[in-house]
Every structure is written in C-alpha cells, then in structure tokens.
Amino acid sequence: MIDRRTFLAGAGAAALSMASGSVARAQASGGKIKLGVIGCGGRGQWIAGLFERHGGYTIHACADYFQDRVDSCGEKFGIPASRRFPALSGYKRLLESGVQAVAIISPPYFHPEQASAAVDAGLHVYLAKPIAVDVPGCKTIEQSGRKAGQKKKCFLVDFQTRQDGFYKEALRRVHDGALGELAFGEAIYHAGIPWGGHMDALAKNPNDPETKVRAWGMDQVLSGDIIVEQNIHTLDVMNWIMKHPPLYVDGSGARSVRPIGDCFDHFTCLYQYDNQVGVTFSSRQFPGHGVGHEGIRNRMFGSNGVLETEYGGQVIIHGKSFYRGGSSPRIYEDGAVANIAEFHKNVTEGNYANDTVAPSVQSNLISIMGRTAAYTKKRISWSDLLADTTKLKYDTRGLKI
C-alpha cells in the first residue's frame, strides 16, 4: 500500500492537488457538496432525503444492485439516468461520476470494500453502521479512516446516540465518577421481526440469488447477524460507558422462532471487564407477546448511583450525583440529522480528525466477539478476537456484476 508521502511524490500528485483545491474553493464559495448515495433501499433513500433537506448537499449520483431502486432514487432526487448505477460494481462507476462525498448505506458486508475504494478515490465518506461483518473488515475500516485523515478527507460513522445531548451529558458524568466504583451492567435490544415482506419473498424463493440480496438482513454474511447489524446500538452504548474493551465474553444464541434465513433470532452474552465488572447482554428479533422492557436499553450499577438509558426514551442517573436528563423520542432521525450536519461542517471547515472511527470499530469488534462466542460455544478473549483472520465470503454467483 502506498502511503501519503510516497503518493504525493508521485506523478499523480499535481492532478490530485488541483482537484482537491477546486473542491475546497467551491465549498468555501458556498457551493453544495456533490453526494453519491451507495445503497438505495428504504433507509438509503431516507438518508438521502435528510442530506437534501440539510441544504448543503446535492444528490449527484446513486448506486444499488437493483435497477428499480436506483431508478426510484434517481426520480426522487432528480438524478439523470446517466448517473444511476446498478449491479454489484455500480458503486465503482459512481466514484468516477464527479461526486465529492459518498453516503454508504448498503448491506454491511460491502462496507469495507466500498469505503476503502471511496477513500482511494479521494472522497469524503459517511458510513452507516455496522461498519463490517468480520474482524478483517473492521481493520480495513480502521485503515481507511486513518488514510482519509492523511489525505485530508472526512470519514464519519453514523451512530445516532452519540449525537444525543442527554446521552452525552450522562456519559460525561459517568466518566467523571458519578456512579462511583462500577459493579455490573445490563444491555438489551428486544425487538420484533423488522424485515416484513422480505421474509415472505424469501420463503417463496429461498434459492434465488437476487431475492437473497433483497432480504440481506436475514443472511449471516451480508448482515453480520442480528448482534452485529442491529444489536450493535446497545453494545455501542455499553462500549461508550466502559471505554475499553472487555477481557472476554461467553455467549449463546440460536434461531429458535424465525423460520426463514440463517441469522439467529436471539443472543445472550456475558461481557467480562476488569475489576470483576460484568455486563449481561440479551437480544431477540421475534414477538414479545406484550412483555415489557422492549427496545434498546442500558443500565450500569455503581457504588454511588445507577445510569439508565433508553434509545428514544429516558436517560437518567439515580443516586448521589442525580441527573434528571430527559428523553429524545425522535433520536432515530435527529441523530442522523446531527451527523449529516457535522459531516458537512467537517468537510467545509477542514476537520479531518475522523474521531467517530475508532469507537465505532471497537463497538463493531465487541459485537463480533459476542457472535463468535455464541457460534463457537467457546469463551472468546479480546486477544483471540483481534487475532481472528477469518473473512466472511458471500457467494455472488447468479448476480449481476
């Protein structure tokens, strides 16, 4: 791999410098950032709408495996047919279409490859969680974030909770000692089945390669399983509270209720930290039949207080250092809006710290750690995890390249 210093010494440096300068001048003069959207499903088009609503972006190009999705996105945002790119390699043509930044909202399996290519193309990157489905993918994202900074490009990972004012203030107080000595914690993500009609389609055509891609959330490789694709939200809050990774994890899980796909429909884990602090984690993706404690919740118990957080609900610290906090019922949208605004600010002001990358990589690794423990039925240490070179491979036979 060519480092920045060597690259700048090469023959292509002058052209790259001129292109970067023209982008900076356009942004400084009030020009909108030309954005390419990679992944044009429901969330991709929703995110694109938030970028457009911000006012500092123009939706310049779009890419998705499916022609109907790129056409839907293109019609919605006025993208000409010449800048709508279908098929697996469509994102490569998008990178060459004149965009200055990309929003990557594709299935997580593709994130490391697409983000790396975008950074290599000299673009700013806005990346949906999870960042990857395996350890090598996480390390690729870590490298891409570092390389982006070296190339004076922004790289932001979109976690909504880390933009919420109540979460930020509560976690600041926890890190300042509001809970005293930490004792133990709890993290849950209890939800119904989020995939709706995709389950019916997959049941009718279980071996059709394109149906499998549409129903990517039910595929272990494309999604990383529910503990990585969805449960990472609560495990990210756990990681935020603890700051450092766990020593080891014991885990279990299965597909006991859901009849379709190969993803588990529940996980349970014990993450063991130093000083005998354990955090229990559980998740499900099937109906709760009216039981309480739905959603994304974290609790941390300490000698002087208890932190309680709920995604979209109450954030509060009980005890000697009481903090009333509050609730953010629109956190799903408000967090994305705040991240989009921060991304624009970083690009236009030249802030290349890219400080969302490291905690996102760690949270993603912690999620994979739990999955590995559950799959193997073995205790997984942090050092075991980091040494794992297993790269998940999706069979693309039958798909349009």
Secondary structure, DSSP 8 states (H G I E B T S, - for coil): ---HHHHHTSTTHHHHHHHHHHHHHHHHTT--EEEEEE--SHHHHHHHHHHHHHSSEEEEEEE-S-HHHHHHHHHHHT--GGGEE-STTHHHHHHTTT-SEEEE-S-GGGHHHHHHHHHHTT-EEEEES---SSHHHHHHHHHHHHHHHHTT--EEEE-SGGG-HHHHHHHHHHHTTTT-SEEEEEEEEEE----THHHHHHHH-TT-HHHHHHTGGG-HHHH--HHHHTTHHHHHHHHHHH-S--SEEEEEEE-SS--SSSS-SEEEEEEE-STT-EEEEEEEES--TT-S--EEEEEEEESSEEEEEETTSEEEEEETT-EEEEE-TTHHHHHHHHHHHHHHHHHHHT----TTHHHHHHHHHHHHHHHHHHHHTS-EEHHHHHT---------TTS--
